[in-house]
Amino acid sequence: MAEVALSGAELIAAVNTALVPHGSGRFWWLGQHSFIVKLGETRIYIDPYLDPNPARLTPPLFSPDGVTNADLVLCTHDHIDHIDPFAIPGIAQASPNAVFVAPRPHRQRMLDLGVPEERLRLLNAGEALTFRDLTVTAIKAKHEFFDEGPDGFPFLGFVVSGNGVHCYHSGDTVIYEGLLTSLSRWRLDTALLPINGRDAVRLKSGCIGNMTYQEAVDLAGELKVGLAVPTHWDMFAMNSEDPQKFVDYLEVKFPSIPAWVGRAGDGTTFGSP
């Protein structure tokens, strides 16, 4: 069940004070593919998109200088709504102890945005790092294309494991051969999956696509995730989708798997504390 939608200092305070017992996690959705995830006492920002772009349909819930509580910041790829050139420098200053994780090809981009090298961790697909009592494993993503270069894959998803749960943030991706196999090693307590789809008109304009809502449902269902969450459907008029289609299809095809849809600033728990 969705909580009351929060914003600004009220949302930051709610994240700080939320109790997350072992065997559970909590997340707050910020719109688009942006989340705050809390596992135990560790606060993780994933693809924080805070730029006050006038084209946004979902306004930013706070400014980067308000993010004083970030412990870990995960960035899936170098598009402005994922590695946000407005958000990253501000968060790096406001949370001076935060560690940033990004795909290996984006090292210089992160440095240019003001992330000190000693606070930057780089991953390629299949690699993992330990942060406190968490493990972050990188999963390659196919943002219509893999675009692998000499430094590795520029598009990643992340499985964050800790506090007795596993959370998968897919980044921007379509289904590809091997994705289900890669993810099957975990019993995922939640999966945060884009549903905005793709087509020729958007690709021709430079808008690279993602899973359709049907594909996202099938992935969540095959993995038997604990909670399926459709994302990346709300932000821009020409790149949106109705999340109720995801909910309805999931209910018909995989009725034992619950879905969560909320407003930006809503949050919920997952796992089994």
C-alpha positions in Angstrom: 0.0 0.0 0.0 1.4 3.4 -1.0 2.4 5.8 1.7 1.5 9.5 1.7 3.5 11.3 -1.0 6.2 13.5 0.5 8.7 16.0 -0.9 11.5 18.3 0.1 13.0 18.2 3.6 10.0 16.1 4.8 10.8 13.3 2.4 14.5 13.4 3.3 13.6 13.2 7.0 11.2 10.3 6.4 14.1 8.4 4.7 16.4 9.1 7.6 14.0 8.0 10.3 12.5 5.0 8.5 13.1 1.7 10.4 14.0 -1.1 8.0 14.4 -4.4 10.0 16.4 -7.3 8.7 14.6 -9.2 5.9 13.1 -6.0 4.5 13.8 -2.9 2.4 12.0 0.3 1.7 12.0 2.5 -1.4 10.6 5.9 -2.3 10.0 6.7 -6.0 11.1 10.1 -7.3 9.6 9.8 -10.7 11.1 8.4 -14.0 13.6 5.7 -13.0 14.8 7.5 -9.8 14.5 5.9 -6.4 15.8 6.1 -2.9 16.2 2.6 -1.4 17.0 2.1 2.2 18.4 -1.3 3.4 19.1 -1.3 7.1 20.7 2.1 7.8 22.1 2.6 4.3 20.5 5.1 2.0 20.9 4.5 -1.7 20.0 7.0 -4.4 19.5 5.3 -7.8 19.6 7.5 -10.9 18.5 10.7 -9.1 17.0 13.0 -11.7 16.5 16.4 -10.1 16.9 18.8 -13.0 13.9 21.3 -13.1 13.5 20.7 -16.8 10.3 22.5 -17.9 9.4 19.5 -20.1 9.0 17.4 -17.0 5.5 16.2 -16.2 6.6 15.1 -12.7 8.5 18.0 -11.0 11.6 17.3 -8.9 10.8 16.6 -5.2 13.8 18.4 -3.8 17.0 20.1 -5.0 20.4 18.4 -5.0 21.7 20.5 -2.1 19.0 19.0 0.0 20.4 15.5 -0.4 22.5 15.5 2.7 21.8 11.9 3.6 23.1 9.9 0.6 25.4 7.0 1.5 25.6 5.4 -2.0 24.6 6.8 -5.4 24.1 4.4 -8.2 24.1 5.7 -11.8 23.1 3.3 -14.6 24.1 5.2 -17.7 25.0 8.6 -19.2 21.6 10.0 -20.2 20.6 13.2 -18.5 17.7 11.6 -16.6 20.0 9.0 -15.2 23.4 10.6 -14.8 21.9 14.1 -14.2 24.5 16.8 -14.7 22.4 19.0 -12.4 22.0 16.5 -9.6 25.3 14.7 -9.4 27.5 17.8 -8.5 25.0 19.0 -5.9 24.7 15.6 -4.2 28.5 15.1 -4.2 28.8 18.4 -2.2 25.7 18.0 0.0 26.7 14.4 1.0 30.5 14.6 1.3 30.8 11.0 2.3 28.7 9.5 -0.4 30.2 6.9 -2.7 29.2 7.0 -6.4 28.9 3.9 -8.6 28.8 4.1 -12.4 29.6 2.1 -15.5 33.3 1.9 -16.2 33.1 3.8 -19.5 31.7 6.9 -17.6 34.7 7.5 -15.4 35.6 10.8 -16.9 32.0 12.0 -17.1 31.6 11.4 -13.3 34.9 13.2 -12.6 33.9 16.1 -14.8 30.7 16.4 -12.8 32.6 16.9 -9.6 32.7 13.4 -8.1 36.2 13.0 -6.4 38.1 10.0 -7.7 38.4 8.5 -4.3 34.6 8.4 -3.9 34.0 6.9 -7.4 33.6 3.1 -8.0 33.4 1.8 -11.5 31.8 -1.5 -12.6 31.4 -3.5 -15.7 28.8 -6.2 -16.3 29.2 -9.1 -13.9 31.4 -7.2 -11.5 30.4 -6.6 -7.9 31.5 -4.3 -5.0 31.0 -4.4 -1.3 29.8 -1.3 0.5 29.3 -1.7 4.3 27.2 -4.8 4.5 25.8 -4.5 1.0 26.8 -6.1 -2.3 26.1 -4.2 -5.6 26.3 -6.5 -8.7 26.3 -4.9 -12.2 24.0 -6.5 -14.8 24.5 -5.5 -18.4 21.6 -3.6 -19.9 20.6 -3.4 -23.6 19.2 0.1 -24.2 18.0 -1.1 -27.6 21.7 -1.7 -28.1 24.6 -3.0 -25.9 27.1 -0.5 -27.3 30.0 -2.3 -25.6 33.3 -0.6 -26.0 36.9 -1.2 -24.8 36.0 -0.1 -21.3 32.9 -2.3 -21.0 29.2 -1.8 -21.2 27.9 1.8 -20.9 24.4 0.6 -19.8 24.0 -1.3 -16.6 21.4 -2.4 -14.1 22.2 -3.2 -10.5 21.2 -5.9 -8.0 21.6 -4.5 -4.5 21.8 -7.2 -1.8 21.8 -6.6 1.9 19.7 -6.5 5.0 18.4 -10.0 4.0 16.9 -8.8 0.7 17.7 -8.4 -3.0 16.6 -5.4 -5.1 17.0 -5.2 -8.9 17.0 -1.8 -10.6 17.2 -2.7 -14.3 18.4 0.7 -15.6 17.2 1.3 -19.1 17.0 -2.0 -21.0 15.1 -4.3 -23.3 14.9 -8.0 -22.9 17.9 -9.9 -24.2 19.1 -13.5 -24.3 20.8 -14.2 -21.0 19.1 -11.6 -18.8 16.7 -14.0 -17.2 19.6 -16.4 -16.6 21.8 -13.7 -15.1 19.0 -12.7 -12.6 17.9 -16.2 -11.7 20.8 -16.5 -9.2 18.8 -14.2 -6.8 15.4 -14.5 -5.3 14.5 -10.9 -6.0 12.4 -9.2 -3.4 11.6 -6.4 -5.8 12.3 -5.5 -9.4 12.1 -1.9 -10.6 11.4 -2.2 -14.4 10.9 0.4 -17.1 7.7 0.0 -19.2 7.8 3.0 -21.7 8.6 0.7 -24.6 10.1 1.7 -27.9 9.2 2.5 -31.5 10.6 3.8 -34.8 9.3 7.4 -34.2 11.0 7.7 -30.9 14.3 6.0 -31.9 14.5 8.3 -35.0 14.2 11.3 -32.7 17.0 10.0 -30.5 14.8 8.7 -27.8 16.2 5.2 -27.1 13.7 2.7 -25.8 13.0 0.1 -23.1 10.9 -2.9 -22.4 7.2 -2.8 -23.1 4.9 -3.3 -20.2 4.2 -6.9 -21.4 7.9 -7.7 -21.5 8.4 -6.2 -18.0 5.6 -8.3 -16.7 7.0 -11.5 -18.3 10.4 -10.8 -16.8 9.0 -10.2 -13.3 6.8 -13.3 -13.6 9.5 -15.6 -14.8 11.7 -14.4 -11.9 8.9 -14.8 -9.4 9.8 -11.4 -7.8 8.4 -10.5 -4.5 7.1 -7.1 -5.7 7.0 -5.8 -9.3 7.3 -2.1 -9.9 6.7 -0.4 -13.2 8.8 2.7 -13.8 9.9 5.2 -16.4 6.4 5.9 -17.5 5.5 9.3 -16.1 8.1 12.0 -17.0 7.8 13.1 -20.6 4.7 13.3 -22.7 6.2 11.7 -25.8 7.8 8.8 -23.8 5.1 7.7 -21.4 2.9 4.7 -20.7 -0.1 3.8 -18.6 1.1 1.7 -15.6 -2.3 0.3 -15.1 -1.7 -1.8 -18.2 1.3 -3.4 -16.4 -0.8 -4.0 -13.3 -3.7 -5.6 -15.2 -1.5 -7.8 -17.3 0.5 -9.0 -14.3 -2.7 -9.7 -12.4 -4.0 -11.9 -15.3 -0.8 -13.7 -16.1 1.0 -13.9 -12.7 -1.7 -13.3 -10.1 0.5 -14.4 -7.2 2.9 -11.5 -7.8 1.9 -8.1 -6.4 2.5 -4.8 -8.2 3.2 -1.4 -6.7 2.3 1.9 -8.5 2.4 5.2 -6.6 2.9 8.9 -7.0 6.4 10.5 -6.9 7.2 10.8 -3.2 5.3 7.6 -2.4 7.1 4.7 -0.9 6.6 1.2 0.3 8.3 -1.7 2.0 9.4 -5.0 0.4 10.7 -8.3 1.6 9.5 -10.3 4.7 10.8 -8.7 7.9 
